[in-house]
Amino acid sequence: MNFRQHATLALMAVTGLVTLGIWATGNMQNAATAMGFIAARIGGIEISPAVPALLTPLSSTLVHGDFFHLLMNFLLFAYCGRQVESALGPLPLILLYVVGAYAAAAGQYVLDLNSTVPMIGASGAISALVGAYAVSFGQPKKIVASFRLNRWLNIAWLMAAWIVLQAMVGYLGGQQGVIIAIGAHIGGFVAGVLLQRPLLLWRYRNA
């Protein structure tokens, strides 16, 4: 990893340190409840003590259930994050990550407004980086004569393919009794796809 990619490293370091701290205290269940995104809290259910509900889309990214959960997120984070940071810059990467976290929470909220199950992990926010990576480095096929239309057709294809993939993962996980935040993955990815172009233009606005 290029050590000039400070934002990717910083986000990974903070996430890893907080997660390890939670594991060290043995307070995983309490941390998940206090820091995780719980859809029902948006509707008014109260949990105390806990992070304010409107901040939990961010705090939830700092909590991971086990080593495999953290490792899988970090592998995807390291690969896509450094590439996206190279293309967009450090501040746009952080903005993309934060917006992705909220879009992920919104996606999960839409699926089950009354859920009391804490959503934890950075995979929703990382999905935004995956979406931006796909748009940044994917090569759209020439379907029509218009380059701009080809680009939007490619974006539509990427989003459709990701949604189908997540639906399949959710179904297979459900068969094994594993709860996967499919709505979060979809919400984050869509945010990344839609924000990539504006952030790229913003970075090079004075070029």
MARTORSE-640490 format. One record per atom (N, C-alpha, C): y, x, z. Coordinates in nm, 3 decimals, m for minus. Example, Ala and Ser with C-alpha at 12.3 -4.5 7.8 and 13.67 -1.06 7.14 Angstrom:
+---------+---------+---------+
:      c2 :      c1 :      c3 :
+---------+---------+---------+
:  m0.569 :   1.319 :   0.780 :
:  m0.450 :   1.230 :   0.780 :
:  m0.330 :   1.320 :   0.780 :
:  m0.225 :   1.285 :   0.708 :
:  m0.106 :   1.367 :   0.714 :
:   0.003 :   1.290 :   0.787 :
+---------+---------+---------+
//
This chain:
+---------+---------+---------+
:      c2 :      c1 :      c3 :
+---------+---------+---------+
:  m0.119 :   0.084 :   0.000 :
:   0.000 :   0.000 :   0.000 :
:   0.125 :   0.088 :   0.000 :
:   0.222 :   0.053 :  m0.080 :
:   0.348 :   0.127 :  m0.085 :
:   0.427 :   0.099 :   0.043 :
:   0.457 :   0.204 :   0.120 :
:   0.524 :   0.183 :   0.248 :
:   0.670 :   0.146 :   0.234 :
:   0.721 :   0.145 :   0.111 :
:   0.855 :   0.095 :   0.089 :
:   0.858 :  m0.058 :   0.092 :
:   0.742 :  m0.119 :   0.088 :
:   0.734 :  m0.265 :   0.091 :
:   0.736 :  m0.310 :   0.238 :
:   0.855 :  m0.299 :   0.297 :
:   0.870 :  m0.318 :   0.440 :
:   0.843 :  m0.461 :   0.485 :
:   0.882 :  m0.559 :   0.407 :
:   0.867 :  m0.698 :   0.450 :
:   0.720 :  m0.735 :   0.465 :
:   0.639 :  m0.696 :   0.368 :
:   0.496 :  m0.725 :   0.375 :
:   0.435 :  m0.661 :   0.499 :
:   0.465 :  m0.534 :   0.521 :
:   0.412 :  m0.463 :   0.637 :
:   0.460 :  m0.526 :   0.768 :
:   0.588 :  m0.560 :   0.774 :
:   0.645 :  m0.616 :   0.897 :
:   0.581 :  m0.750 :   0.932 :
:   0.566 :  m0.837 :   0.834 :
:   0.506 :  m0.968 :   0.859 :
:   0.361 :  m0.954 :   0.903 :
:   0.288 :  m0.863 :   0.838 :
:   0.149 :  m0.840 :   0.876 :
:   0.141 :  m0.782 :   1.018 :
:   0.231 :  m0.689 :   1.050 :
:   0.228 :  m0.626 :   1.183 :
:   0.256 :  m0.728 :   1.293 :
:   0.359 :  m0.810 :   1.276 :
:   0.393 :  m0.911 :   1.376 :
:   0.277 :  m1.009 :   1.394 :
:   0.222 :  m1.054 :   1.282 :
:   0.110 :  m1.150 :   1.288 :
:  m0.010 :  m1.089 :   1.360 :
:  m0.043 :  m0.966 :   1.324 :
:  m0.157 :  m0.900 :   1.386 :
:  m0.138 :  m0.876 :   1.534 :
:  m0.019 :  m0.830 :   1.574 :
:   0.007 :  m0.800 :   1.715 :
:   0.003 :  m0.925 :   1.802 :
:   0.064 :  m1.034 :   1.753 :
:   0.062 :  m1.159 :   1.830 :
:  m0.080 :  m1.213 :   1.842 :
:  m0.153 :  m1.212 :   1.732 :
:  m0.291 :  m1.260 :   1.734 :
:  m0.376 :  m1.178 :   1.830 :
:  m0.365 :  m1.046 :   1.824 :
:  m0.442 :  m0.959 :   1.914 :
:  m0.403 :  m0.983 :   2.060 :
:  m0.273 :  m1.006 :   2.083 :
:  m0.228 :  m1.035 :   2.219 :
:  m0.290 :  m1.163 :   2.273 :
:  m0.298 :  m1.263 :   2.188 :
:  m0.359 :  m1.391 :   2.230 :
:  m0.507 :  m1.370 :   2.260 :
:  m0.576 :  m1.297 :   2.175 :
:  m0.718 :  m1.270 :   2.200 :
:  m0.738 :  m1.193 :   2.330 :
:  m0.649 :  m1.098 :   2.356 :
:  m0.662 :  m1.014 :   2.476 :
:  m0.649 :  m1.096 :   2.604 :
:  m0.567 :  m1.200 :   2.600 :
:  m0.548 :  m1.283 :   2.720 :
:  m0.660 :  m1.384 :   2.739 :
:  m0.739 :  m1.405 :   2.634 :
:  m0.846 :  m1.504 :   2.642 :
:  m0.795 :  m1.647 :   2.644 :
:  m0.672 :  m1.666 :   2.595 :
:  m0.606 :  m1.797 :   2.602 :
:  m0.599 :  m1.865 :   2.466 :
:  m0.702 :  m1.847 :   2.385 :
:  m0.699 :  m1.894 :   2.248 :
:  m0.674 :  m2.044 :   2.237 :
:  m0.744 :  m2.123 :   2.316 :
:  m0.731 :  m2.268 :   2.307 :
:  m0.591 :  m2.314 :   2.343 :
:  m0.537 :  m2.260 :   2.450 :
:  m0.401 :  m2.296 :   2.491 :
:  m0.298 :  m2.252 :   2.388 :
:  m0.317 :  m2.134 :   2.331 :
:  m0.224 :  m2.084 :   2.229 :
:  m0.227 :  m2.171 :   2.105 :
:  m0.347 :  m2.214 :   2.064 :
:  m0.359 :  m2.299 :   1.946 :
:  m0.286 :  m2.431 :   1.968 :
:  m0.298 :  m2.487 :   2.087 :
:  m0.233 :  m2.614 :   2.117 :
:  m0.082 :  m2.599 :   2.127 :
:  m0.037 :  m2.490 :   2.191 :
:   0.106 :  m2.471 :   2.213 :
:   0.179 :  m2.422 :   2.089 :
:   0.113 :  m2.340 :   2.006 :
:   0.179 :  m2.277 :   1.892 :
:   0.137 :  m2.334 :   1.757 :
:   0.024 :  m2.403 :   1.753 :
:  m0.025 :  m2.458 :   1.627 :
:   0.057 :  m2.578 :   1.581 :
:   0.050 :  m2.605 :   1.451 :
:   0.117 :  m2.724 :   1.397 :
:   0.028 :  m2.845 :   1.419 :
:   0.079 :  m2.943 :   1.491 :
:   0.006 :  m3.067 :   1.517 :
:   0.086 :  m3.181 :   1.457 :
:   0.030 :  m3.243 :   1.356 :
:   0.104 :  m3.346 :   1.280 :
:   0.155 :  m3.458 :   1.370 :
:   0.075 :  m3.498 :   1.468 :
:   0.114 :  m3.610 :   1.554 :
:   0.239 :  m3.579 :   1.636 :
:   0.269 :  m3.451 :   1.658 :
:   0.390 :  m3.417 :   1.734 :
:   0.516 :  m3.455 :   1.656 :
:   0.508 :  m3.450 :   1.525 :
:   0.623 :  m3.491 :   1.443 :
:   0.650 :  m3.640 :   1.463 :
:   0.542 :  m3.715 :   1.485 :
:   0.555 :  m3.859 :   1.506 :
:   0.596 :  m3.897 :   1.647 :
:   0.604 :  m3.798 :   1.739 :
:   0.653 :  m3.829 :   1.873 :
:   0.561 :  m3.793 :   1.987 :
:   0.433 :  m3.760 :   1.961 :
:   0.344 :  m3.724 :   2.071 :
:   0.396 :  m3.596 :   2.138 :
:   0.393 :  m3.593 :   2.271 :
:   0.448 :  m3.479 :   2.344 :
:   0.338 :  m3.391 :   2.400 :
:   0.360 :  m3.259 :   2.386 :
:   0.270 :  m3.160 :   2.443 :
:   0.356 :  m3.059 :   2.519 :
:   0.322 :  m3.034 :   2.643 :
:   0.403 :  m2.942 :   2.724 :
:   0.309 :  m2.858 :   2.812 :
:   0.338 :  m2.726 :   2.824 :
:   0.444 :  m2.651 :   2.753 :
:   0.399 :  m2.619 :   2.612 :
:   0.494 :  m2.615 :   2.521 :
:   0.462 :  m2.586 :   2.381 :
:   0.587 :  m2.542 :   2.307 :
:   0.567 :  m2.473 :   2.197 :
:   0.676 :  m2.438 :   2.107 :
:   0.734 :  m2.568 :   2.051 :
:   0.868 :  m2.578 :   2.035 :
:   0.925 :  m2.699 :   1.974 :
:   0.855 :  m2.734 :   1.843 :
:   0.828 :  m2.862 :   1.824 :
:   0.748 :  m2.907 :   1.710 :
:   0.802 :  m2.856 :   1.577 :
:   0.934 :  m2.852 :   1.560 :
:   0.992 :  m2.811 :   1.433 :
:   0.976 :  m2.663 :   1.404 :
:   0.939 :  m2.586 :   1.507 :
:   0.917 :  m2.442 :   1.488 :
:   0.769 :  m2.407 :   1.471 :
:   0.681 :  m2.503 :   1.496 :
:   0.538 :  m2.473 :   1.490 :
:   0.485 :  m2.439 :   1.351 :
:   0.548 :  m2.482 :   1.240 :
:   0.501 :  m2.431 :   1.112 :
:   0.507 :  m2.278 :   1.104 :
:   0.603 :  m2.217 :   1.176 :
:   0.614 :  m2.071 :   1.180 :
:   0.523 :  m2.011 :   1.288 :
:   0.527 :  m2.067 :   1.409 :
:   0.447 :  m2.011 :   1.518 :
:   0.297 :  m2.021 :   1.488 :
:   0.258 :  m2.122 :   1.414 :
:   0.115 :  m2.137 :   1.382 :
:   0.062 :  m2.023 :   1.297 :
:   0.151 :  m1.958 :   1.219 :
:   0.106 :  m1.847 :   1.134 :
:   0.068 :  m1.724 :   1.216 :
:   0.105 :  m1.724 :   1.345 :
:   0.079 :  m1.608 :   1.430 :
:  m0.050 :  m1.621 :   1.509 :
:  m0.121 :  m1.731 :   1.491 :
:  m0.243 :  m1.758 :   1.568 :
:  m0.363 :  m1.766 :   1.473 :
:  m0.467 :  m1.688 :   1.501 :
:  m0.589 :  m1.691 :   1.419 :
:  m0.710 :  m1.706 :   1.509 :
:  m0.804 :  m1.787 :   1.462 :
:  m0.918 :  m1.823 :   1.546 :
:  m1.014 :  m1.710 :   1.574 :
:  m1.038 :  m1.622 :   1.477 :
:  m1.133 :  m1.512 :   1.497 :
:  m1.101 :  m1.398 :   1.401 :
:  m1.178 :  m1.290 :   1.412 :
:  m1.151 :  m1.171 :   1.332 :
:  m1.166 :  m1.198 :   1.183 :
:  m1.266 :  m1.276 :   1.144 :
:  m1.288 :  m1.306 :   1.003 :
:  m1.170 :  m1.383 :   0.945 :
:  m1.118 :  m1.478 :   1.021 :
:  m1.001 :  m1.558 :   0.980 :
:  m0.882 :  m1.466 :   0.954 :
:  m0.856 :  m1.374 :   1.048 :
:  m0.745 :  m1.281 :   1.033 :
:  m0.768 :  m1.185 :   0.917 :
:  m0.890 :  m1.133 :   0.904 :
:  m0.920 :  m1.036 :   0.799 :
:  m0.902 :  m1.096 :   0.660 :
:  m0.953 :  m1.215 :   0.638 :
:  m0.940 :  m1.278 :   0.506 :
:  m0.794 :  m1.302 :   0.469 :
:  m0.717 :  m1.347 :   0.568 :
:  m0.574 :  m1.368 :   0.542 :
:  m0.502 :  m1.236 :   0.513 :
:  m0.536 :  m1.132 :   0.587 :
:  m0.471 :  m1.003 :   0.567 :
:  m0.505 :  m0.940 :   0.432 :
:  m0.628 :  m0.956 :   0.387 :
:  m0.665 :  m0.902 :   0.257 :
:  m0.583 :  m0.967 :   0.146 :
:  m0.570 :  m1.098 :   0.153 :
:  m0.491 :  m1.170 :   0.053 :
:  m0.343 :  m1.138 :   0.068 :
:  m0.298 :  m1.128 :   0.192 :
:  m0.159 :  m1.097 :   0.222 :
:  m0.122 :  m0.958 :   0.166 :
:  m0.206 :  m0.859 :   0.194 :
:  m0.177 :  m0.722 :   0.152 :
:  m0.173 :  m0.713 :  m0.001 :
:  m0.265 :  m0.778 :  m0.068 :
:  m0.271 :  m0.766 :  m0.214 :
:  m0.156 :  m0.841 :  m0.281 :
:  m0.144 :  m0.969 :  m0.252 :
:  m0.041 :  m1.050 :  m0.318 :
:   0.099 :  m1.020 :  m0.263 :
:   0.108 :  m0.995 :  m0.131 :
:   0.238 :  m0.971 :  m0.072 :
:   0.309 :  m0.850 :  m0.129 :
:   0.239 :  m0.740 :  m0.142 :
:   0.304 :  m0.618 :  m0.192 :
:   0.344 :  m0.631 :  m0.338 :
:   0.263 :  m0.705 :  m0.416 :
:   0.297 :  m0.725 :  m0.557 :
:   0.419 :  m0.816 :  m0.571 :
:   0.421 :  m0.921 :  m0.492 :
:   0.533 :  m1.015 :  m0.498 :
:   0.660 :  m0.949 :  m0.446 :
:   0.648 :  m0.869 :  m0.341 :
:   0.765 :  m0.799 :  m0.289 :
:   0.821 :  m0.701 :  m0.392 :
:   0.733 :  m0.636 :  m0.468 :
:   0.779 :  m0.546 :  m0.574 :
:   0.857 :  m0.621 :  m0.680 :
:   0.813 :  m0.742 :  m0.709 :
:   0.878 :  m0.821 :  m0.816 :
:   1.005 :  m0.889 :  m0.767 :
:   1.003 :  m0.942 :  m0.645 :
:   1.115 :  m1.024 :  m0.598 :
:   1.206 :  m0.955 :  m0.499 :
:   1.153 :  m0.856 :  m0.425 :
:   1.232 :  m0.789 :  m0.322 :
:   1.193 :  m0.838 :  m0.184 :
:   1.233 :  m0.765 :  m0.078 :
:   1.191 :  m0.797 :   0.059 :
:   1.247 :  m0.928 :   0.115 :
:   1.376 :  m0.952 :   0.098 :
:   1.434 :  m1.075 :   0.153 :
:   1.379 :  m1.200 :   0.085 :
:   1.367 :  m1.202 :  m0.050 :
:   1.304 :  m1.318 :  m0.112 :
:   1.160 :  m1.338 :  m0.067 :
:   1.087 :  m1.227 :  m0.040 :
:   0.950 :  m1.242 :   0.008 :
:   0.948 :  m1.313 :   0.143 :
:   1.036 :  m1.272 :   0.234 :
:   1.042 :  m1.336 :   0.365 :
:   1.080 :  m1.483 :   0.352 :
:   1.179 :  m1.511 :   0.267 :
:   1.220 :  m1.650 :   0.245 :
:   1.104 :  m1.731 :   0.189 :
:   1.033 :  m1.673 :   0.095 :
:   0.918 :  m1.741 :   0.035 :
:   0.811 :  m1.770 :   0.140 :
:   0.788 :  m1.675 :   0.229 :
:   0.688 :  m1.690 :   0.334 :
:   0.727 :  m1.802 :   0.430 :
:   0.853 :  m1.803 :   0.471 :
:   0.900 :  m1.906 :   0.565 :
:   0.895 :  m2.045 :   0.501 :
:   0.949 :  m2.057 :   0.380 :
:   0.945 :  m2.186 :   0.311 :
:   0.800 :  m2.228 :   0.288 :
:   0.716 :  m2.130 :   0.253 :
:   0.574 :  m2.160 :   0.233 :
:   0.508 :  m2.214 :   0.358 :
:   0.546 :  m2.159 :   0.474 :
:   0.490 :  m2.208 :   0.601 :
:   0.527 :  m2.354 :   0.626 :
:   0.652 :  m2.389 :   0.597 :
:   0.696 :  m2.527 :   0.615 :
:   0.635 :  m2.620 :   0.510 :
:   0.623 :  m2.570 :   0.387 :
:   0.560 :  m2.651 :   0.282 :
:   0.413 :  m2.674 :   0.315 :
:   0.349 :  m2.573 :   0.374 :
:   0.210 :  m2.587 :   0.415 :
:   0.196 :  m2.694 :   0.523 :
:   0.286 :  m2.691 :   0.621 :
:   0.282 :  m2.792 :   0.727 :
:   0.307 :  m2.931 :   0.669 :
:   0.400 :  m2.940 :   0.574 :
:   0.428 :  m3.070 :   0.511 :
:   0.306 :  m3.121 :   0.435 :
:   0.238 :  m3.029 :   0.365 :
:   0.118 :  m3.070 :   0.292 :
:   0.010 :  m3.121 :   0.384 :
:  m0.006 :  m3.056 :   0.499 :
:  m0.107 :  m3.100 :   0.595 :
:  m0.066 :  m3.230 :   0.662 :
:   0.063 :  m3.244 :   0.687 :
:   0.115 :  m3.366 :   0.750 :
:   0.091 :  m3.488 :   0.661 :
:   0.112 :  m3.472 :   0.532 :
:   0.092 :  m3.584 :   0.439 :
:  m0.053 :  m3.630 :   0.438 :
:  m0.146 :  m3.537 :   0.453 :
:  m0.288 :  m3.573 :   0.451 :
:  m0.330 :  m3.653 :   0.573 :
:  m0.271 :  m3.620 :   0.690 :
:  m0.311 :  m3.690 :   0.812 :
:  m0.194 :  m3.689 :   0.911 :
:  m0.110 :  m3.793 :   0.904 :
:   0.011 :  m3.800 :   0.985 :
:  m0.018 :  m3.805 :   1.134 :
:  m0.134 :  m3.857 :   1.173 :
:  m0.163 :  m3.879 :   1.315 :
:  m0.260 :  m3.777 :   1.372 :
:  m0.286 :  m3.670 :   1.300 :
:  m0.382 :  m3.571 :   1.347 :
:  m0.333 :  m3.501 :   1.474 :
:  m0.424 :  m3.483 :   1.569 :
:  m0.393 :  m3.410 :   1.692 :
:  m0.464 :  m3.274 :   1.694 :
:  m0.522 :  m3.237 :   1.581 :
:  m0.592 :  m3.108 :   1.571 :
:  m0.491 :  m3.000 :   1.534 :
:  m0.479 :  m2.893 :   1.612 :
:  m0.382 :  m2.788 :   1.579 :
:  m0.420 :  m2.716 :   1.449 :
:  m0.323 :  m2.698 :   1.362 :
:  m0.341 :  m2.616 :   1.242 :
:  m0.290 :  m2.476 :   1.274 :
:  m0.377 :  m2.375 :   1.262 :
:  m0.336 :  m2.238 :   1.291 :
:  m0.371 :  m2.148 :   1.174 :
:  m0.307 :  m2.032 :   1.171 :
:  m0.335 :  m1.934 :   1.067 :
:  m0.222 :  m1.925 :   0.965 :
:  m0.217 :  m1.811 :   0.898 :
:  m0.110 :  m1.784 :   0.801 :
:  m0.147 :  m1.820 :   0.658 :
:  m0.264 :  m1.881 :   0.637 :
:  m0.311 :  m1.902 :   0.501 :
:  m0.220 :  m1.994 :   0.419 :
:  m0.155 :  m2.091 :   0.483 :
:  m0.064 :  m2.178 :   0.409 :
:   0.057 :  m2.103 :   0.357 :
:   0.117 :  m2.020 :   0.445 :
:   0.232 :  m1.938 :   0.404 :
:   0.189 :  m1.835 :   0.299 :
:   0.071 :  m1.777 :   0.319 :
:   0.020 :  m1.679 :   0.222 :
:  m0.008 :  m1.745 :   0.088 :
:  m0.045 :  m1.872 :   0.090 :
:  m0.067 :  m1.944 :  m0.036 :
:   0.059 :  m1.948 :  m0.121 :
:   0.175 :  m1.948 :  m0.055 :
:   0.302 :  m1.942 :  m0.129 :
:   0.314 :  m1.809 :  m0.202 :
:   0.270 :  m1.702 :  m0.139 :
:   0.271 :  m1.571 :  m0.204 :
:   0.172 :  m1.568 :  m0.320 :
:   0.058 :  m1.633 :  m0.303 :
:  m0.041 :  m1.641 :  m0.410 :
:   0.017 :  m1.716 :  m0.530 :
:   0.089 :  m1.826 :  m0.502 :
:   0.151 :  m1.903 :  m0.610 :
:   0.255 :  m1.822 :  m0.684 :
:   0.340 :  m1.750 :  m0.609 :
:   0.442 :  m1.666 :  m0.672 :
:   0.377 :  m1.552 :  m0.750 :
:   0.269 :  m1.497 :  m0.696 :
:   0.197 :  m1.390 :  m0.765 :
:   0.140 :  m1.441 :  m0.898 :
:   0.081 :  m1.560 :  m0.896 :
:   0.020 :  m1.616 :  m1.016 :
:   0.124 :  m1.635 :  m1.127 :
:   0.243 :  m1.682 :  m1.090 :
:   0.349 :  m1.703 :  m1.189 :
:   0.407 :  m1.569 :  m1.234 :
:   0.420 :  m1.474 :  m1.141 :
:   0.482 :  m1.345 :  m1.173 :
:   0.396 :  m1.263 :  m1.268 :
:   0.266 :  m1.265 :  m1.248 :
:   0.180 :  m1.172 :  m1.321 :
:   0.079 :  m1.240 :  m1.413 :
:   0.074 :  m1.373 :  m1.412 :
:  m0.012 :  m1.443 :  m1.506 :
:   0.048 :  m1.443 :  m1.646 :
:  m0.035 :  m1.442 :  m1.747 :
:   0.010 :  m1.443 :  m1.886 :
:  m0.013 :  m1.582 :  m1.946 :
:   0.094 :  m1.660 :  m1.964 :
:   0.076 :  m1.794 :  m2.021 :
:   0.026 :  m1.788 :  m2.165 :
:  m0.070 :  m1.874 :  m2.194 :
:  m0.122 :  m1.881 :  m2.330 :
:  m0.023 :  m1.956 :  m2.420 :
:  m0.022 :  m1.917 :  m2.546 :
:   0.067 :  m1.983 :  m2.640 :
:   0.002 :  m2.112 :  m2.688 :
:   0.049 :  m2.223 :  m2.633 :
:  m0.006 :  m2.354 :  m2.668 :
:   0.087 :  m2.425 :  m2.766 :
:   0.218 :  m2.412 :  m2.741 :
:   0.318 :  m2.472 :  m2.830 :
:   0.417 :  m2.362 :  m2.870 :
:   0.508 :  m2.395 :  m2.958 :
:   0.602 :  m2.294 :  m3.010 :
:   0.706 :  m2.253 :  m2.906 :
:   0.743 :  m2.343 :  m2.817 :
:   0.847 :  m2.316 :  m2.718 :
:   0.794 :  m2.229 :  m2.604 :
:   0.859 :  m2.113 :  m2.582 :
:   0.819 :  m2.024 :  m2.472 :
:   0.837 :  m2.095 :  m2.338 :
:   0.950 :  m2.164 :  m2.321 :
:   0.978 :  m2.231 :  m2.194 :
:   0.875 :  m2.339 :  m2.165 :
:   0.839 :  m2.416 :  m2.267 :
:   0.739 :  m2.520 :  m2.247 :
:   0.603 :  m2.459 :  m2.215 :
:   0.570 :  m2.348 :  m2.281 :
:   0.445 :  m2.279 :  m2.250 :
:   0.442 :  m2.235 :  m2.104 :
:   0.557 :  m2.188 :  m2.056 :
:   0.565 :  m2.144 :  m1.917 :
:   0.539 :  m2.259 :  m1.822 :
:   0.599 :  m2.375 :  m1.848 :
:   0.579 :  m2.490 :  m1.760 :
:   0.438 :  m2.546 :  m1.771 :
:   0.379 :  m2.537 :  m1.889 :
:   0.239 :  m2.579 :  m1.904 :
:   0.148 :  m2.487 :  m1.823 :
:   0.183 :  m2.357 :  m1.823 :
:   0.105 :  m2.262 :  m1.745 :
:   0.118 :  m2.291 :  m1.596 :
:   0.239 :  m2.322 :  m1.551 :
:   0.262 :  m2.356 :  m1.411 :
:   0.183 :  m2.481 :  m1.372 :
:   0.186 :  m2.581 :  m1.459 :
:   0.112 :  m2.705 :  m1.432 :
:  m0.038 :  m2.678 :  m1.422 :
:  m0.086 :  m2.589 :  m1.510 :
:  m0.228 :  m2.555 :  m1.509 :
:  m0.264 :  m2.481 :  m1.380 :
:  m0.180 :  m2.387 :  m1.339 :
:  m0.206 :  m2.313 :  m1.216 :
:  m0.214 :  m2.406 :  m1.095 :
:  m0.118 :  m2.500 :  m1.086 :
:  m0.117 :  m2.591 :  m0.972 :
:  m0.238 :  m2.683 :  m0.974 :
:  m0.274 :  m2.733 :  m1.093 :
:  m0.390 :  m2.822 :  m1.104 :
:  m0.518 :  m2.748 :  m1.066 :
:  m0.532 :  m2.624 :  m1.115 :
:  m0.652 :  m2.546 :  m1.085 :
:  m0.662 :  m2.516 :  m0.936 :
:  m0.549 :  m2.483 :  m0.872 :
:  m0.549 :  m2.453 :  m0.729 :
:  m0.586 :  m2.576 :  m0.647 :
:  m0.531 :  m2.691 :  m0.685 :
:  m0.560 :  m2.815 :  m0.613 :
:  m0.708 :  m2.849 :  m0.623 :
:  m0.765 :  m2.837 :  m0.743 :
:  m0.908 :  m2.864 :  m0.762 :
:  m0.992 :  m2.766 :  m0.679 :
:  m0.954 :  m2.639 :  m0.683 :
:  m1.028 :  m2.537 :  m0.607 :
:  m1.024 :  m2.568 :  m0.458 :
:  m0.907 :  m2.604 :  m0.406 :
:  m0.894 :  m2.633 :  m0.263 :
:  m0.973 :  m2.758 :  m0.225 :
:  m0.974 :  m2.857 :  m0.315 :
:  m1.052 :  m2.978 :  m0.288 :
:  m1.201 :  m2.945 :  m0.278 :
:  m1.247 :  m2.856 :  m0.365 :
:  m1.388 :  m2.814 :  m0.362 :
:  m1.418 :  m2.736 :  m0.235 :
:  m1.327 :  m2.644 :  m0.198 :
:  m1.347 :  m2.566 :  m0.076 :
:  m1.349 :  m2.657 :   0.046 :
:  m1.258 :  m2.755 :   0.049 :
:  m1.254 :  m2.849 :   0.160 :
:  m1.382 :  m2.930 :   0.171 :
:  m1.433 :  m2.973 :   0.057 :
:  m1.556 :  m3.053 :   0.057 :
:  m1.674 :  m2.970 :   0.107 :
:  m1.687 :  m2.848 :   0.054 :
:  m1.798 :  m2.762 :   0.095 :
:  m1.787 :  m2.723 :   0.242 :
:  m1.663 :  m2.696 :   0.286 :
:  m1.642 :  m2.664 :   0.426 :
:  m1.678 :  m2.781 :   0.516 :
:  m1.640 :  m2.901 :   0.474 :
:  m1.672 :  m3.020 :   0.551 :
:  m1.822 :  m3.041 :   0.564 :
:  m1.898 :  m3.006 :   0.461 :
:  m2.043 :  m3.019 :   0.466 :
:  m2.104 :  m2.925 :   0.570 :
:  m2.033 :  m2.814 :   0.597 :
:  m2.082 :  m2.718 :   0.696 :
:  m2.017 :  m2.738 :   0.833 :
:  m1.935 :  m2.843 :   0.846 :
:  m1.869 :  m2.869 :   0.972 :
:  m1.748 :  m2.782 :   0.999 :
:  m1.694 :  m2.719 :   0.893 :
:  m1.577 :  m2.632 :   0.907 :
:  m1.453 :  m2.707 :   0.860 :
:  m1.350 :  m2.710 :   0.945 :
:  m1.225 :  m2.778 :   0.911 :
:  m1.132 :  m2.679 :   0.841 :
:  m1.096 :  m2.708 :   0.717 :
:  m1.008 :  m2.621 :   0.639 :
:  m0.881 :  m2.698 :   0.607 :
:  m0.767 :  m2.635 :   0.627 :
:  m0.637 :  m2.701 :   0.606 :
:  m0.602 :  m2.703 :   0.458 :
:  m0.667 :  m2.792 :   0.386 :
:  m0.650 :  m2.799 :   0.241 :
:  m0.506 :  m2.836 :   0.204 :
:  m0.451 :  m2.933 :   0.274 :
:  m0.314 :  m2.974 :   0.245 :
:  m0.216 :  m2.859 :   0.260 :
:  m0.240 :  m2.773 :   0.360 :
:  m0.153 :  m2.657 :   0.383 :
:  m0.163 :  m2.558 :   0.268 :
:  m0.284 :  m2.533 :   0.222 :
:  m0.303 :  m2.440 :   0.110 :
:  m0.235 :  m2.491 :  m0.017 :
:  m0.245 :  m2.619 :  m0.040 :
:  m0.183 :  m2.678 :  m0.160 :
:  m0.031 :  m2.677 :  m0.147 :
:   0.019 :  m2.719 :  m0.031 :
:   0.164 :  m2.722 :  m0.011 :
:   0.228 :  m2.585 :  m0.025 :
:   0.166 :  m2.483 :   0.036 :
:   0.218 :  m2.347 :   0.025 :
:   0.216 :  m2.295 :  m0.117 :
:   0.107 :  m2.318 :  m0.186 :
:   0.094 :  m2.269 :  m0.324 :
:   0.198 :  m2.332 :  m0.415 :
:   0.216 :  m2.462 :  m0.404 :
:   0.315 :  m2.532 :  m0.487 :
:   0.455 :  m2.476 :  m0.461 :
:   0.487 :  m2.451 :  m0.333 :
:   0.618 :  m2.393 :  m0.301 :
:   0.635 :  m2.257 :  m0.366 :
:   0.532 :  m2.174 :  m0.363 :
:   0.539 :  m2.042 :  m0.424 :
:   0.558 :  m2.047 :  m0.573 :
:   0.487 :  m2.138 :  m0.638 :
:   0.498 :  m2.153 :  m0.783 :
:   0.639 :  m2.197 :  m0.823 :
:   0.694 :  m2.293 :  m0.749 :
:   0.826 :  m2.348 :  m0.783 :
:   0.941 :  m2.254 :  m0.746 :
:   0.922 :  m2.170 :  m0.645 :
:   1.030 :  m2.083 :  m0.600 :
:   1.033 :  m1.948 :  m0.671 :
:   0.925 :  m1.910 :  m0.737 :
:   0.919 :  m1.776 :  m0.795 :
:   1.034 :  m1.751 :  m0.892 :
:   1.056 :  m1.841 :  m0.985 :
:   1.159 :  m1.821 :  m1.087 :
:   1.301 :  m1.817 :  m1.026 :
:   1.338 :  m1.913 :  m0.941 :
:   1.472 :  m1.905 :  m0.879 :
:   1.494 :  m1.777 :  m0.800 :
:   1.392 :  m1.731 :  m0.726 :
:   1.406 :  m1.609 :  m0.648 :
:   1.417 :  m1.486 :  m0.737 :
:   1.344 :  m1.487 :  m0.848 :
:   1.352 :  m1.376 :  m0.942 :
:   1.490 :  m1.369 :  m1.005 :
:   1.544 :  m1.485 :  m1.045 :
:   1.677 :  m1.488 :  m1.104 :
:   1.783 :  m1.448 :  m1.002 :
:   1.762 :  m1.489 :  m0.876 :
:   1.858 :  m1.454 :  m0.771 :
:   1.861 :  m1.303 :  m0.748 :
:   1.743 :  m1.240 :  m0.752 :
:   1.738 :  m1.095 :  m0.728 :
:   1.814 :  m1.019 :  m0.837 :
:   1.801 :  m1.065 :  m0.962 :
:   1.860 :  m0.992 :  m1.073 :
:   1.986 :  m1.061 :  m1.126 :
:   2.052 :  m1.138 :  m1.038 :
:   2.167 :  m1.216 :  m1.081 :
:   2.283 :  m1.127 :  m1.127 :
:   2.293 :  m1.007 :  m1.073 :
:   2.404 :  m0.918 :  m1.110 :
:   2.362 :  m0.805 :  m1.204 :
:   2.236 :  m0.812 :  m1.250 :
:   2.186 :  m0.704 :  m1.336 :
:   2.246 :  m0.714 :  m1.476 :
+---------+---------+---------+
//
